[in-house]
Amino acid sequence: MIKVGIAGATGYTGIELVRILHNHPKVEITVLSSHSYVGKKYSEVYPHVLSSGDWELVDDNPANFAGVDCVILALPHGLSGKLVEKLLPMGKRVIDLGADFRLVDPAQYETWYKTAAPLDLAAAVYGLPELKREYIRSSKLVANPGCYPTATVLGAAPALKSGMLANSSLIVDAKSGVSGAGRSLNLSSHFSEVNENFKAYNVASHRHTPEIEQELSLVAGKEIRISFTPHLVPMNRGIFATVYAELNSGWDESAIRQYYQEFYAQERFVTVLPSKILPQTKWVYGSNHCLINVVKDERTGRLIILSVIDNLVKGAAGQAVQNMNLMWDLPEDTGLQMVPVMP
């Protein structure tokens, strides 16, 4: 059994990790930590876990994780770096769901995050299994991708790999459910602010921009630039990324879809939908799946890529478990075989 500790277990991603790992046949949840609820039982924060067990919440002192094999960090940005510096010498394998280790360039990190990069930034592997599987298997530290980057990179990677695009500039129009803002109190995520509302935020300045550009550039073998506009929509969960790109001549829609289907043919969690079946966030709700489709706009010559995920599962906790499975040489879908929740 893999003994797992979760730091930041009382956030939305933390409880999603507990939900998924409770049903994982090779995992024992050993330690749960929290900043706000130290000393309380987990059931005092989430009463519904009483049916599956209970744990006393501890703080993030590395000593509390001494008896675990894998530590999954579901912490706010900026809190993982120093903890990782203590956990790695203890022989722990770490999966960080925060943004502390996603960028490989310290200068980019400091530009976008306005703080010094963690000392061991180069020690991390970017944890998008469909593109980095073999690196993840042997890694001690995995940087779990963000939710917007996961949907966007999975959607755009085949187009960039194939050379079907006419230039290196993409437009990414993406939407997120409110849980993407986390569980902490914030005026922008209050019910009365979100309900019956639809808004863009962090236009041309969102911190996921360099992460998306970094990974798409690696796929393309050249520098890729994006215009990224995220939006908050009044739903609990889900990411919908729409990517617009200029096509080279000679690519019709059926050839594009065939290339996408072949690209992801062996992937358990990525499905390229048939023609005319456009993805919806409800179709991935509560699952680790990504649904993609492509449309060629014959009038403009543009490719429109549509990609959906659940931000808390494939965009966070589920992808972390997928990475953990790879790190322990388990079947990649172990503990992740749940189907989406409908309606």
C-alpha positions in Angstrom: 0.0 0.0 0.0 1.1 3.5 -0.7 0.9 5.7 2.4 -0.3 9.1 1.3 -0.3 12.4 3.2 -2.3 15.4 1.9 -1.2 18.9 2.9 -4.1 21.4 2.5 -6.7 18.7 2.9 -9.6 21.0 3.7 -9.7 22.9 0.5 -11.8 21.9 -2.5 -8.9 20.1 -4.1 -8.0 18.5 -0.8 -11.5 17.0 -0.2 -11.5 15.8 -3.9 -8.2 14.0 -3.2 -9.7 12.3 -0.1 -12.8 11.3 -2.2 -10.7 9.7 -5.0 -8.0 8.2 -2.8 -10.5 6.6 -0.4 -11.6 4.4 -3.3 -8.0 3.7 -4.5 -7.2 0.0 -3.9 -3.5 0.6 -3.4 -3.6 3.7 -1.1 -3.8 4.3 2.6 -4.6 7.9 3.5 -2.3 8.4 6.5 -1.9 12.1 7.2 -4.2 15.1 6.5 -3.0 18.7 7.3 -4.6 22.1 7.4 -3.8 25.7 8.2 -7.2 26.6 9.6 -8.4 23.4 11.4 -5.4 22.0 13.2 -6.5 19.6 16.0 -10.0 19.1 14.6 -11.4 15.9 13.1 -11.7 15.9 9.4 -15.4 15.1 9.9 -15.9 18.4 11.7 -15.0 20.2 8.4 -16.6 17.7 6.1 -19.2 15.6 8.0 -19.9 13.4 5.0 -16.5 11.6 5.4 -17.7 9.8 8.5 -19.0 7.0 6.2 -15.4 6.4 5.0 -13.2 7.2 8.0 -11.9 10.1 9.9 -8.5 11.8 10.6 -7.2 14.4 13.1 -5.9 17.4 11.2 -2.3 18.4 11.8 -0.2 21.3 10.7 2.3 21.3 7.8 5.4 20.4 9.8 7.4 18.0 7.6 7.9 15.8 10.7 4.1 15.0 10.5 4.7 13.3 7.1 7.6 11.1 8.3 5.6 7.9 7.9 4.2 8.5 4.4 5.5 7.5 1.0 3.9 10.2 -1.1 3.0 13.8 -0.1 0.4 15.6 -2.2 0.5 19.3 -1.7 -2.8 21.1 -2.2 -1.6 24.4 -0.9 -2.0 28.0 -2.0 0.7 29.4 -4.2 4.0 30.2 -2.4 3.7 27.6 0.4 5.0 24.5 -1.3 8.6 25.5 -2.0 10.0 25.5 1.5 8.1 22.4 2.4 9.4 20.5 -0.6 13.0 21.5 0.4 12.4 19.5 3.6 10.4 16.6 2.2 12.7 15.5 -0.6 15.7 14.9 1.7 13.4 12.8 3.8 13.0 10.5 0.8 9.4 11.5 0.1 8.0 11.6 -3.4 6.0 14.8 -3.8 3.2 16.0 -6.1 2.5 19.7 -5.9 -0.8 20.9 -7.0 0.2 24.6 -6.6 2.0 26.7 -9.1 5.4 26.7 -7.3 7.2 24.3 -9.6 5.4 24.5 -12.9 7.7 27.0 -14.7 11.2 25.9 -15.6 12.6 29.5 -16.1 13.2 31.3 -12.8 13.1 34.7 -14.6 9.6 33.9 -16.0 8.5 32.8 -12.5 9.7 36.0 -10.9 8.1 38.1 -13.7 4.6 36.5 -13.4 4.5 35.6 -9.7 6.4 38.7 -8.4 8.5 36.6 -6.0 11.7 34.6 -6.0 11.5 31.1 -7.6 11.9 28.1 -5.3 15.5 27.0 -5.1 14.9 23.5 -6.6 12.7 24.6 -9.6 14.7 22.4 -12.0 14.0 19.3 -9.9 10.4 19.1 -10.9 8.8 17.3 -13.8 5.7 18.9 -15.3 2.9 16.4 -14.6 0.8 16.2 -17.7 0.8 12.4 -18.2 -0.3 12.4 -21.8 2.9 14.3 -22.8 5.4 13.6 -20.0 4.6 10.0 -19.0 8.1 8.6 -19.0 9.6 11.6 -17.1 6.9 11.3 -14.4 7.6 7.6 -13.7 11.0 8.3 -12.4 10.4 11.7 -10.8 10.6 12.5 -7.1 8.8 15.9 -7.6 5.9 16.4 -9.9 4.4 19.8 -10.6 0.7 19.1 -11.3 -0.5 21.4 -14.1 -3.1 24.1 -13.7 -6.7 23.5 -14.8 -6.7 26.0 -17.6 -3.3 24.7 -19.0 -4.5 21.1 -18.8 -7.5 21.8 -21.0 -5.7 24.1 -23.3 -2.5 22.1 -23.8 -4.4 18.8 -24.4 -6.6 20.6 -26.9 -3.8 22.4 -28.8 -0.9 19.9 -28.6 -1.9 17.7 -31.6 -2.4 20.7 -33.9 1.0 22.1 -33.0 2.7 18.7 -33.2 1.4 18.1 -36.7 2.5 21.3 -38.2 -1.0 22.1 -39.4 -1.0 25.6 -38.0 0.1 28.6 -40.1 1.7 30.6 -37.3 2.9 30.6 -33.7 0.1 32.7 -32.2 -3.0 31.2 -30.6 -6.1 32.8 -29.0 -7.4 31.0 -26.0 -10.9 31.8 -24.7 -11.5 29.8 -21.5 -14.2 29.5 -18.8 -14.1 28.2 -15.3 -16.5 27.2 -12.6 -16.4 29.0 -9.3 -14.6 26.2 -7.4 -11.5 27.1 -9.4 -11.2 30.2 -7.1 -10.7 27.9 -4.0 -12.6 27.6 -0.8 -11.2 30.7 1.0 -13.6 33.7 1.3 -13.3 36.1 -1.6 -15.8 38.8 -2.6 -15.5 37.9 -6.3 -16.8 34.3 -5.6 -19.7 35.3 -3.3 -23.1 33.9 -4.5 -24.5 37.4 -5.2 -21.5 38.3 -7.2 -21.4 35.2 -9.3 -25.1 34.2 -9.7 -26.6 35.5 -13.0 -23.3 36.9 -13.9 -20.5 36.2 -16.4 -17.2 38.0 -16.4 -13.7 38.0 -17.7 -10.8 38.5 -15.3 -7.0 38.9 -15.4 -7.2 39.7 -19.1 -3.7 39.5 -20.7 -2.2 39.0 -17.3 -3.3 35.6 -16.0 -0.5 33.6 -14.3 -1.4 30.5 -16.3 -0.2 32.2 -19.5 3.5 31.4 -19.3 2.7 27.8 -18.2 0.6 27.3 -21.3 3.2 28.9 -23.6 6.0 26.9 -22.0 4.3 23.5 -22.6 2.9 24.3 -26.1 6.4 25.6 -27.2 7.9 22.3 -26.1 5.3 20.4 -28.2 5.8 22.7 -31.2 9.6 22.8 -31.0 9.4 26.6 -31.3 8.2 29.6 -29.3 4.4 29.8 -29.1 2.6 32.9 -27.9 -1.0 33.0 -26.8 -3.7 35.7 -26.0 -5.4 34.2 -23.0 -8.7 35.4 -21.6 -10.2 33.5 -18.7 -13.8 33.9 -17.6 -15.8 33.0 -14.5 -19.1 31.4 -15.1 -21.9 30.7 -12.5 -21.4 26.9 -12.2 -19.6 24.9 -9.5 -17.1 22.9 -11.6 -15.7 22.7 -15.1 -13.2 24.2 -17.6 -14.1 25.0 -21.2 -11.2 26.1 -23.3 -11.8 27.3 -26.9 -8.6 27.7 -28.9 -8.5 29.6 -32.2 -5.6 29.1 -34.7 -4.8 29.8 -38.3 -4.6 26.7 -40.5 -2.2 25.9 -43.2 -3.8 25.0 -46.6 -4.4 21.3 -47.3 -6.0 20.4 -44.0 -9.7 19.6 -44.1 -11.8 18.9 -41.0 -11.9 15.1 -41.4 -8.1 14.9 -41.7 -7.6 17.1 -38.6 -10.0 15.0 -36.6 -8.3 11.8 -37.8 -4.9 13.2 -36.7 -6.3 14.1 -33.2 -7.9 10.6 -32.9 -4.6 8.9 -33.7 -2.7 11.2 -31.4 -4.9 10.3 -28.4 -5.8 6.7 -29.5 -4.0 5.1 -26.6 -5.0 7.6 -23.9 -7.4 6.4 -21.2 -8.6 9.9 -20.3 -8.7 11.9 -23.5 -11.5 11.4 -26.0 -11.8 13.1 -29.4 -15.5 13.3 -30.2 -17.1 12.5 -33.5 -18.0 15.2 -36.0 -20.8 17.6 -34.8 -20.7 16.3 -31.2 -19.4 19.4 -29.3 -18.1 18.8 -25.8 -19.9 20.1 -22.7 -18.6 20.5 -19.2 -21.4 18.4 -17.7 -20.1 15.4 -19.7 -16.9 15.3 -17.6 -18.3 16.4 -14.2 -16.7 14.5 -11.4 -14.4 12.5 -13.7 -10.8 12.5 -14.9 -11.7 12.8 -18.5 -11.0 15.4 -21.1 -13.3 15.7 -24.1 -12.1 17.4 -27.3 -13.4 18.3 -30.7 -12.2 20.3 -33.6 -14.1 22.4 -36.2 -12.6 24.0 -39.3 -14.2 27.4 -40.1 -14.2 27.2 -43.9 -14.9 30.9 -44.3 -11.9 32.1 -42.3 -9.5 29.2 -42.6 -9.2 29.0 -38.8 -9.2 25.9 -36.6 -11.4 26.0 -33.6 -10.5 23.5 -30.8 -12.9 22.8 -28.0 -11.7 21.1 -24.8 -13.5 20.4 -21.5 -12.4 19.0 -18.2 -13.5 19.0 -14.5 -11.2 21.6 -12.9 -11.1 19.7 -9.6 -10.4 16.3 -11.1 -8.5 16.2 -14.4 -7.5 19.8 -13.6 -6.2 19.0 -10.1 -6.9 16.0 -7.8 -7.5 13.3 -10.4 -4.5 14.3 -12.4 -2.4 14.1 -9.2 -3.6 10.6 -8.6 -2.9 9.7 -12.3 0.7 11.0 -11.7 1.0 9.1 -8.5 0.0 5.9 -10.3 2.7 6.5 -12.8 5.3 7.1 -10.1 4.4 3.8 -8.5 4.1 1.8 -11.7 0.4 1.2 -11.3 -2.1 1.1 -14.1 -2.7 4.7 -14.8 -6.5 4.6 -14.3 -6.3 2.9 -10.8 -8.8 4.6 -8.6 -9.9 6.9 -11.4 -12.5 4.8 -13.2 -15.4 6.9 -12.1 -17.8 8.0 -14.8 -19.1 11.6 -15.0 -22.1 12.5 -12.8 -25.3 13.2 -14.7 -27.4 15.2 -14.7 
